[in-house]
Amino acid sequence: MSPTPTSQVADQEPGQLLRELEQRQDDVLNQLDALDAKLTEVLKGLGVTMDDEVEENLV
């Protein structure tokens, strides 16, 4: 995904750039949530949980 060229930014209505950035942020956060869910499933399949790792670091 390429950024909006600077020449087009001035032509956009006020707040459009902010809305676009917020949408991109939401998309990235959704992708991270999906990756986290996949990683959790893989770790669960291996018999590892994130809680175990945290507890080991606390000891």
Buried (B, 14 or more C-beta within 10 A) or exposed (E): EEEEEEEEEEEEEEEEEEEEEEEEEEEEEEEEEEEEEEEEEEBEEEEEEEEEEEEEEEE
